[in-house]
Amino acid sequence: MYIDLRSDTVTQPTQGMLNAMLNAKVGDDVFGEDETVVTLEQKCANLFGKEAGLFCPSGTMSNQIAIKILSHSPGEMICERFAHVYNYEGGGASFNSGISAKLIKGNRGRISAQQLLENINPDDVHFPKTQLLCIENTCNKGGGSYYHLEEIKEMARVCHEYGLHMHLDGARIFNALTETEESPSEWGNCFDTLSVCLSKGLGAPVGSVLLSNKEFIKKARRIRKVLGGGMRQAGHLAAAGIYALENNVIRLKEDHRLAKQLGNALEQTKWVEKVWPVETNIVVYSLKKEIHLQKHLQLLASKNIKAIAFGPQEVRMVTHLNVNEEMIRNVCKIISDLPY
């Protein structure tokens, strides 16, 4: 059996989650009649201090709906150069919303209020109007690095001064909050919209909830329909999200602990050039130049370990709900014994 460390998106529902899904009360959510979906949306909204929520099939859809609501062509959004909304959503911002992106070179995926300020376009017809800031937390391409609330508040002040909207791609927001122990509602207060993913470390099979005020969510519901995201008896999926929020947030610390254990083992090897700081559940390491990346991944696969390329010489491993202490000990032993 493989130990799958490619991503926390590979998680499988637990028996408790499956039971919750099976027993969910459902209706037609496009008609607004699925009470389990409504419960999930309101639960997330209350947690982050927002008026309303919208259950979407994916984080990508939640993000793209938010961008559509908060911008208009020919505007521009600002994001870090490795942001998911720019790199991994199929060019959706330009395709769906007709806007361009200004990319900032941040620190492991994070940008500062000063960088934001320096990249807002002047009020000149030669430039696209800066309309939106998109922040990702945690930062995937930053190896799971995360923002602190005070950094976000500083950027929110800049956005308020210059009339910019703010969207949070909260793909792994609960991993960040697990480390900072900051208030979700204080985070919510800083953003016009937030997407909260349920299908990564929280272990749900599907889903993301877009959060905002009632007016924006009303608009979002229409855009979701246009994008094909309206689902019927979606309560079975929403029940998994509710179960995840009530049972799986608290255990994220274990994922982080195991990730640090894995990072420590990698640091002891002779064939690793560098292990990035392990802050949450993502471990990224750079191979020495004489190590062939694809052959390295094949070697790991031959030892029943799945990992993923993360750059020309970089490898990513991610701990999650379906990886336990025994598995990580096994991975650490295999890593230490690789024939390099």
N, C-alpha and C positions, 0 to 999 in steps of 0.2 A: 504494500500500500504506500502511495506517495504521501510525503509531507508537503503540502502545497503552501508555499510561502510567496507565491507570485503577487497576491493582493488580498486585502480583506474583503474584496467583493466575491470571493469564492466560498464564503461561509454557507453552511447548510442549516436550515431551521432545526431547532431542538424539538424534542418531543412535546415539551410544554407549549412551544410556539405553534406546533402543528395542531395540538388540541384546541388552542385558542382560535386558530383559523377555522377549524372544522365546526366549532360551536358558535361562530359569529352570526349575529342577526344582520341580514342584508336586505337591501332594496335597490332600486335603480338610482345610482348616484347622479346620473345626468339630469334626472328629475329632482335631485336633492333629497331623495327618500332613503338613502342608506345611512342608518343611524350610527353604525360603527365607523364609517368614514367621517361623519360629522363629529363624533367623539374624538377621533384622532386629530382632526384639524383643530378643534378647540383646545385640546390638551396641549398641543404644540404651541398654539398661539398664546395660551395662558402662561406657559413656561417661559417664553421669550418676551412677554409683555406686549404682544401685538393683539389687534382686534380680531383678526380672522386668519384662516389658513386655507390652503388648497392642496389636496392630495394629487400628486402627479406620478406618472409611471417611473420617472428617472430624475436625477439631479440635473442632467443636461436640459431636460424640458423645463424644469423649475427655473434654471438660470436664464434660459432663452426667453421665457415668458417675462421674467423680471426686466431683462434688457429692453424688450419690446415696450413694456409699460413706461420705463423711465427715460427713454430716449426717442429721438425721431431723426429721420434722414434730412440733411446730411451732417449729422452730428458725430461726436467722437467720444469713446470711452477711454479711460485710463486704467491700466492694469499692469501688474508685474509681467515681465517678458515671458515667464514660464507658466502663466496663469492657465488654469484648465479652460476657462471660458474663451480664451484665444486659441490655444494649441490643440485642444482635444474635443472640441464640440463641432467639428466639421465646417468651420467657417460660418457658424450660425449667426453671429452678430451682424455680419455683412449680408448674409442671405435673407435672414428674417427681418432685420431691423434697418438695413441700409446704412449702417454706421461703420466708421473706421475705428482703429484702436491705436492709441499711443502706448508703447511698451516701455516700461522703466526697468532698468537693471537694478534689482534689489539685492538684499542680503539673504540668501537661501530662501528666495520666494517672497520675502517681506520688503515692503517699501516704507518710507518715513513720511511724516507730514511735510517736511522740507522738500523732499523729492516731489511730492504731489504738487506743492505750491509752485515749484519751478517748471512744472510740465503742463500747467493750465494755459491754454492758448489765449493770446490777447484778443480783445474785442475788435477784430479786424476781418473784413470780408474775405481776405486771402486764406484764412484759416478755418477749418471746421470748428464749430462751437463745441467746447468741452461741456459735456452734459452729465457724465456719469463716472463714478469710481467703482470698480469691482475689486473686492478683497477676497482672498481665499484663506480659509483657516480650518485645519492645519494646511501647510503648504506641501503638496505632494512632491513637486520637483525640488523642494527645499529639504527633502528627507524627513518630513514630518515636523518641521519647525513650526512655531506658533506665535501669534501676537499676544501681547498683554493688553488689557482693556484701556490703559492710559494712552497707549499708542493709537488705538482706534479713536479715542475721544479727541486727540489732537487732530487727527485727519477729519473727523466729523466737524470740528470747528472751522477748518479750512473750507470744507465743502459747503457749510452753511454760509460762510462769508461770500463765497463765489457762486452760490446758487446751484451747486451740483447735487445730484442724487447719489445715494450710496447703496450698493448691493453687496451682501455677504454670501459668497459661495461656501456654505457651511458643510462641505462634504464630510469633514471629520471634526466638526465643531465640538462634539462631546469629548473627543480625545484631548482637544485643547483645554476645555473647561475642567477636565479631570486633573490636569496638571496645575492650572492657575487657581482653581477653586473660586473663580469669579462668578458673579451673578449672571445667569442667562438673560434675565430681563434688562439688566444694564447694557448688555451687548445689544439686545433688541432695540433699545432706545436710540442707539447710534445709527441705525440703518433704516432706510425706507423699505427695503425688502430683504428677506433672508431665505435661503434654501437650506433645509435641514435633511440630510440624507439618512435613511433608515437601513440601507442595504449593504453597508460596509461593516464597520466594527460592531454595529448593533445587531447584525445577523438576520435582518428581515430579508426575504427573497426578492422583494421589489419595493421601490417607492421612495419618494421625497416629498416633503411638505413645504410649500412656498408660503411665507408669512408676511403680512403687511397690514395696512388699514383696510376697512371694509370697502372703500371706494376702489382701491387698487385691486383687491381680490375679486371684486365684481368684474373689472376689466380682464383680470387674469383668467377667470373662468371662461370668458368668450375666446380668448387667445388659445387656451388649452384645447377647446373644441376645434378650432381651426387647425391646430397642429395634430389633431387626431388623438388627443390624450384623454378625452372623456371616456370613462369606464362605467360599466353597468353595475353588476353585483360585486363591487370592489371591496365590500366589507371584509371578505375573507383575507384580502391583502392588508387592509387597514388594521385588522385584528393582530396581524403579525407585528405591525408597527407599534401598536399599543403595548403588546407584550414586550417588545424590545425596549421601549422607554421605561417600562416598569421593572424590568429584570436584568437588562444587559448593559445599561450605562454604568452601574456600580462596579461591574467586573472589568472595566477597561484598564484599570490600574494593573491588573494581572498581565494583560497584553503588553503594557509598557515595561513591566518588570522583565518579562521574558525577552523583549526586544533588546534591553540593555544587556542581559545575559548573553545573547547572541552576538551583540556588538563587541563585548569583552573577549569572547572566544576568537572572533575574527582579528582583533588587534594582536593576538598572540601568534598569528601565523606569519610566515616569511614571505608569502606570495601576495599579500595585500599591501598596497601602497599607502592607503589611508582609509580609515573608517570615519564617515561623517558623524558629527555629534548625534547621539540617539536621544531624542527628546520625547517621542511618543511611541508609536507602534511600527514605525518604518525604519529599516536599517539599510543604509546605502554604503557600499564600499567600492573603492577603486583598486583595480588589479595592477600589479606591476607590468611594465610595458612588454616584458617577454612572455606574459601569459595571454593566450588567445581567448578572447571573450566567449565566442560561441563554443569552442571546445571546452571551456570551463563550465559553461551551462550544461553541456552534454555530459560532462563528467559528473556533475551534481545529479543530473537526471538518472544516470546509471546507478547512483546510490539512493535513488528514490526520493530526491529532494528537487522540488520545482522552485526555480527562482526566475527572475526576469531581467533582461538587459535594460539599463537605465541611462546609457550614454555609450560613447566609444569604448571605454574601459570600465564602466560602472555597472554594478549589479544591485538590484533591490530585492530585499526580503521583507515581508510584512507579517507580523504576528496578529492573531485574530481568535475569534471564538472557538474555532475547531482545532486550535493548536494548544497542546498542554505542556506541562513541565517535562514529562518524559520524552516527548517528541523533540523539544528544544535541546535537551541533554544529548539525545541521539544525534541531532544535527551538529551540535558543537563537537562531539566526538569524531564524527565523519570529517568535519572541516579540519580538525587538528591532524587527521591521518591522511589527508589528500597527498598523493605522490608527486609533490613539486620539489 
